[in-house]
Amino acid sequence: MEFLPLFHNLRGSQVLVVGGGEIALRKSRLIAEAGAVIRVVAPEIEPQLRELVERSGGHLILRGYNVSDLDGCVLIIAATDDEPLNAQVSQDAKQRCVPVNVVDAPALCSVIFPAIVDRSPLVIAVSSGGDAPVLARLIRAKLETWIPSTYGQLAGLAARFRSQVKNLFPDVTQRRAFWEEVFQGPIADRQLAGQGAEAERLLIAKIAGDAPHAPGEVYLVGAGPGDPDLLTFRALRLMQQADVVLYDRLVAPAILDLCRRDAERIYVGKRRADHAVPQDEINKQLVDLAKQGKRVLRLKGGDPFIFGRGGEEIEELAAHGIPFQVVPGITAASGCAAYAGIPLTHRDHAQSVRFITGHLKNGTSDLPWSDLVAPAQTLVFYMGLIGLPIICEQLIKHGRSADTPAALIQQGTTSSQRVFTGTLADLPRMVAEHEVHAPTLVIVGEVVKLREKLAWFEGAQATV
C-alpha cells in the first residue's frame, strides 16, 4: 500500500493553493466543500477562483510564490504548469513536514486527492495512488449508482443516537450487532425510503427495548419497458434486497435476473382474457406475504401507476396496514417512443400527449372518441393491438384524417424491437402482414413522421 487513506479535517484551517488557473479552481472547490480557508498565490487568478476564495474567508496573493506563503497552512496544493515551481513547492512543504499535493505529479506528492463519493457524513474515497486517476473516477461512478443519496441521512440518524447506544452497550461487540440490525432492517428501510421521522421513531423504540415486531413491506417497483439500463437506482436496490418477487409477463428476463438470486419468484402475469392469477388473488398474496414479515417486491413492466393496477394493489395494502413504497418506472410510452425516434411532443406537430388504454375494465373500446381527434396532440394506446381495427375506424369516423401518421412499436427498448409506421388507414393491415404481437404500443399523430430522421436505435430485426 503506497498511500495510507486518511480523512483530513480542514474546517477553519488555512490551505495554500499555488496557481490561479482552471486546475487550481478544481482543487479549490474540493477543499472549500471541506470548510477550509483558502489562500491562493499566483500572478494571475481567474474570476471564479477569486470568488471562491472570498467566500471561504481566505485571501489572494497576486505575485509569484514565496516560501513564506506556507506559513500557518496545514495543506499545500501546487497546481501550476511550471514543473520546476511545482517541484520547489513540494520540497519546501516536505521540509516543513506539511502535506503537499502536486497535481498530476504523484512522485512529488506526500498526499493525493482520491475520487470521492460524497454522502456526507458518509464519504467514500477511491484512489489508484495517482497511477490511473481515470480508472479511479470510473470506479467512483459505479459506486455512485450503487449507493443511494439517502445513505448520508442514515449515517446522520446513527450519529444522533451514537452516544445513547454506546451507553446502552458498553461492549463493542454488542454495539456492532445492534448497528448491524439497524442498518439491515426496517429502520434503514424507512430512512432510505425518505421516511426519516418513522425511522427515528423505530430507532428510539429499539433503544428503549420495546420495538414492536416489524411487519413485512411491499415494494411496488416499475421495471420500465424492457431495457435493464432504464431501471432507477432505487428499483435496483430494492430488487436486490427483496425476499419474494411477484412479477408480471411484461417484465423482461434480463431485468428479473437482477433480483436477489435466492429470492422466491412467483409469476402472476396476465394476458388479455387470460389472467394466470386474478388481481384479487395477487392483492391477497401481497398482504399475506408481508404479514409473514417478508420483504415483497411487486415488479411491474413500465410504471405501476400507468395502466398497471398499482393503485388497486396499494389500496389493499393500506387497508391492512402493510408498509409499502412505490418506485416509478419509465412507462412504455416514453421509453418505446424514445427508442423508436418518435418524440411524443414537438412544437411544430404536437403540444399535448394522451395515454389511453386500448381496452377498458369491461373489455370494450368505448373511448371518448370526440376528445381524441383534437388537432396537435399525440395519442398513445396501451394494450391496443386486439382493438386496433376499432380504434382506427372510430378515430377516422370522428374526424381524424385517414392519412394521420401512426406507428406500431413491438417489444420497444429491447434487442427484439420492431417498429412499423404507416397511417390510420393501413395500420390494421400492417399488423396482419408483419405478424405483430403483444407487447405492442400504438402511437398516432404527426410526430410519427419525425422517425425517418430521428431513429437511432434498432433491434435485431429490420423495421419499415
Secondary structure, 3 states (H helix, E strand, C coil): CCCCCCCCCCCCCEEEEECCCHHHHHHHHHHHHCCCEEEEECCCCCHHHHHHHHHHCCEEECCCCCHHHHCCEEEEEECCCCHHHHHHHHHHHHHCCCCEEECCCHHHCCCCCCEEEEECCEEEEECCCCCCHHHHHHHHHHHHHHCCCCHHHHHHHHHHCHHHHHHHCCCHHHHHHHHHHHHCCHHHHHHHCCCHHHHHHHHHHHHHCCCCCCCCEEEEEECECCCHHHCCHHHHHHHHHCCEEEECCCCCHHHHCCCCCCCEEEECCEECCEECCCHHHHHHHHHHHHHCCCEEEEEECECCCCCCCHHHHHHHHHHCCCCEEEECCCCHHHHHHHHHCCCCCECCCECEEEEEECCCCCCCCCCCHHHHCCCCEEEEEECCCCCHHHHHHHHHHCCCCCCCEEEEEECCCCCCCEEEEEECCCHHHHHHHCCCCCCEEEEECHHHHHHHHHCCCCCCCCCC
